Amino acid sequence: MDNAAFAYKEERNNYEVINGEVYMMAKPSTKHMMISNNISTTFSNYLKGKRCVPFYETDTFFDDENNFVPDVMIVCDPEIIEDDGIHGVPDLVVEILSPSTARRDKNEKFFAYEKYGVKEYWIVSPEAKSVDVYHNINGKFVLDNVYSIYPEYVVKWLTDEEKAEIKYEIKVSLYNDFYVKVADIFDRIK
């Protein structure tokens, strides 16, 4: 990690280090924060009293060259939870796209999460009201599905087969009975 990274060490949650390079983070939009809160609340409600713990915008240290701040994540290993953040690999990571981070979320961070062994990765698009869910299978992310809110005017033109393909809940791979409604993720989002 270069000296620039150390200069930002004391300022939490306003930068990320990806492959040793420091990226400043813009303040998230209200829509971004609402989606993040919706997901965090859903995760918190389900995980209450369980081993896995949800986190929201928490420093995550994979190694000296990679310090990310995922929008939301779930950590099931209590040994990696420390006062200054997560020191290890979260089990599930959610990144909410914004104009300033979308490329990194879909490229550098995608491949880093894959490499380090994150079990499940969600990429949330506020504009499309969709969630791309990837599962890590044998060290590679495989697209599980694209979950979306489809406007009624679109659904009415779909065939019965296409309508049957629409999934309204995301099955979280960490628990057998953990489902998240897509509508809950985008609740109150225009």
C-alpha positions as CSV (number, residue, x, y, z in Angstrom):
1,M,0.0,0.0,0.0
2,D,1.4,3.4,-0.9
3,N,1.8,6.4,1.4
4,A,-1.5,7.9,0.1
5,A,-3.4,5.0,1.6
6,F,-1.8,5.6,5.0
7,A,-2.8,9.3,4.8
8,Y,-6.5,8.3,4.8
9,K,-6.2,5.6,7.4
10,E,-7.8,7.7,10.2
11,E,-10.7,8.8,8.0
12,R,-13.2,6.0,8.0
13,N,-15.8,5.3,5.3
14,N,-14.7,7.9,2.8
15,Y,-12.2,5.9,0.8
16,E,-11.5,2.3,-0.4
17,V,-8.2,0.7,-1.3
18,I,-8.5,-1.6,-4.3
19,N,-5.3,-3.4,-5.4
20,G,-3.3,-0.9,-3.5
21,E,-4.9,2.2,-5.1
22,V,-6.9,4.7,-3.1
23,Y,-10.4,5.6,-4.3
24,M,-12.3,8.4,-2.6
25,M,-16.0,7.7,-2.1
26,A,-18.7,10.2,-2.9
27,K,-21.5,10.7,-0.4
28,P,-24.4,8.3,-1.3
29,S,-27.7,9.6,-2.7
30,T,-30.9,9.4,-0.6
31,K,-32.2,6.6,-2.9
32,H,-29.0,4.7,-2.3
33,M,-29.3,5.1,1.5
34,M,-32.9,4.1,1.5
35,I,-32.2,0.9,-0.4
36,S,-29.3,0.2,1.9
37,N,-31.5,0.7,5.0
38,N,-34.2,-1.5,3.5
39,I,-31.7,-4.4,3.0
40,S,-30.0,-3.8,6.4
41,T,-33.3,-3.9,8.2
42,T,-34.4,-7.0,6.4
43,F,-31.1,-8.8,7.2
44,S,-31.2,-7.6,10.8
45,N,-34.7,-8.8,11.4
46,Y,-34.0,-12.3,10.0
47,L,-30.6,-12.6,11.7
48,K,-31.6,-11.6,15.2
49,G,-30.5,-14.3,17.5
50,K,-28.5,-16.2,14.8
51,R,-24.8,-16.6,14.5
52,C,-24.4,-14.5,11.3
53,V,-24.3,-10.7,11.8
54,P,-25.3,-7.9,9.3
55,F,-23.1,-4.9,8.8
56,Y,-23.7,-1.6,7.1
57,E,-20.9,0.5,5.5
58,T,-18.2,-1.2,7.6
59,D,-14.5,-1.2,6.8
60,T,-13.5,-4.7,5.5
61,F,-9.8,-5.6,5.3
62,F,-9.0,-8.5,3.0
63,D,-5.2,-7.7,3.1
64,D,-2.9,-4.7,3.0
65,E,-3.8,-3.9,-0.6
66,N,-7.6,-4.3,-0.3
67,N,-9.8,-2.4,2.1
68,F,-13.4,-2.1,1.0
69,V,-16.5,-0.6,2.5
70,P,-19.4,-2.7,1.2
71,D,-22.8,-1.1,1.4
72,V,-24.2,-4.1,3.3
73,M,-22.8,-7.5,4.3
74,I,-23.3,-10.5,6.4
75,V,-20.5,-12.0,8.4
76,C,-20.9,-15.5,9.9
77,D,-17.4,-15.9,11.4
78,P,-17.2,-14.0,14.8
79,E,-13.4,-14.3,14.8
80,I,-13.0,-11.7,12.0
81,I,-15.2,-9.1,13.6
82,E,-12.9,-6.4,15.3
83,D,-13.5,-2.9,16.6
84,D,-12.1,-1.2,13.5
85,G,-14.0,-3.4,11.0
86,I,-14.0,-6.8,9.5
87,H,-10.7,-8.5,9.0
88,G,-11.4,-11.4,6.7
89,V,-14.0,-12.5,4.2
90,P,-17.7,-11.7,4.7
91,D,-20.2,-14.4,3.6
92,L,-22.5,-12.1,1.7
93,V,-21.8,-8.7,0.2
94,V,-24.2,-6.2,-1.3
95,E,-23.1,-3.3,-3.4
96,I,-25.6,-0.6,-4.5
97,L,-24.6,1.0,-7.8
98,S,-24.0,4.7,-8.0
99,P,-22.5,6.6,-10.9
100,S,-19.1,7.0,-9.2
101,T,-18.8,3.3,-8.1
102,A,-20.7,1.2,-10.7
103,R,-17.7,0.3,-12.8
104,R,-15.6,-0.7,-9.8
105,D,-18.5,-2.7,-8.2
106,K,-18.9,-4.7,-11.4
107,N,-15.2,-5.2,-12.2
108,E,-12.4,-4.8,-9.6
109,K,-14.6,-5.4,-6.6
110,F,-16.5,-8.2,-8.3
111,F,-13.3,-10.1,-9.1
112,A,-11.8,-9.4,-5.6
113,Y,-14.9,-10.7,-3.8
114,E,-14.8,-13.7,-6.1
115,K,-11.1,-14.3,-5.4
116,Y,-11.3,-13.9,-1.7
117,G,-14.2,-16.4,-1.5
118,V,-17.3,-14.3,-0.7
119,K,-20.1,-16.8,-0.9
120,E,-22.8,-14.6,-2.3
121,Y,-22.6,-11.2,-4.0
122,W,-25.5,-8.8,-4.8
123,I,-25.2,-5.9,-7.2
124,V,-28.2,-3.7,-6.7
125,S,-29.3,-1.2,-9.4
126,P,-31.5,1.6,-8.0
127,E,-32.4,2.9,-11.5
128,A,-33.4,-0.5,-12.9
129,K,-34.8,-1.7,-9.6
130,S,-33.0,-4.9,-10.0
131,V,-30.6,-7.2,-8.1
132,D,-28.1,-9.4,-9.8
133,V,-27.3,-12.3,-7.4
134,Y,-24.1,-14.3,-7.8
135,H,-23.1,-17.4,-5.9
136,N,-19.4,-18.4,-5.6
137,I,-19.1,-21.9,-7.0
138,N,-15.6,-23.5,-7.1
139,G,-14.0,-20.0,-6.8
140,K,-16.0,-18.4,-9.6
141,F,-19.1,-16.2,-9.4
142,V,-22.1,-17.7,-11.2
143,L,-25.2,-15.6,-11.8
144,D,-28.1,-17.1,-9.8
145,N,-30.7,-14.7,-11.2
146,V,-31.6,-11.1,-12.0
147,Y,-34.4,-10.2,-9.6
148,S,-36.4,-7.1,-10.6
149,I,-39.5,-5.1,-10.0
150,Y,-41.4,-5.2,-13.3
151,P,-43.9,-2.5,-14.0
152,E,-47.4,-3.8,-14.7
153,Y,-47.4,-2.4,-18.2
154,V,-44.4,-4.7,-18.9
155,V,-45.8,-7.7,-17.2
156,K,-49.1,-7.6,-19.1
157,W,-47.2,-8.1,-22.4
158,L,-45.2,-11.1,-21.2
159,T,-46.1,-14.7,-22.2
160,D,-47.2,-17.0,-19.5
161,E,-43.8,-18.7,-19.6
162,E,-42.0,-15.4,-19.1
163,K,-44.3,-14.5,-16.2
164,A,-43.6,-17.8,-14.6
165,E,-39.8,-17.0,-14.7
166,I,-40.2,-13.8,-12.7
167,K,-38.9,-14.3,-9.1
168,Y,-40.3,-12.0,-6.5
169,E,-38.1,-13.3,-3.6
170,I,-34.3,-13.8,-3.4
171,K,-33.3,-17.0,-1.6
172,V,-30.3,-16.1,0.5
173,S,-27.9,-19.1,0.3
174,L,-26.7,-18.8,3.9
175,Y,-29.9,-20.3,5.5
176,N,-32.6,-22.6,4.1
177,D,-35.5,-20.4,5.1
178,F,-34.0,-16.9,4.4
179,Y,-35.9,-15.1,1.6
180,V,-35.8,-11.4,0.8
181,K,-38.7,-9.9,-1.1
182,V,-37.5,-7.7,-4.0
183,A,-40.4,-5.3,-3.3
184,D,-39.0,-4.8,0.2
185,I,-35.6,-3.8,-1.2
186,F,-37.1,-1.1,-3.2
187,D,-39.8,0.0,-0.8
188,R,-40.6,3.7,-1.1
189,I,-38.2,4.1,-4.0
190,K,-39.6,6.2,-6.9
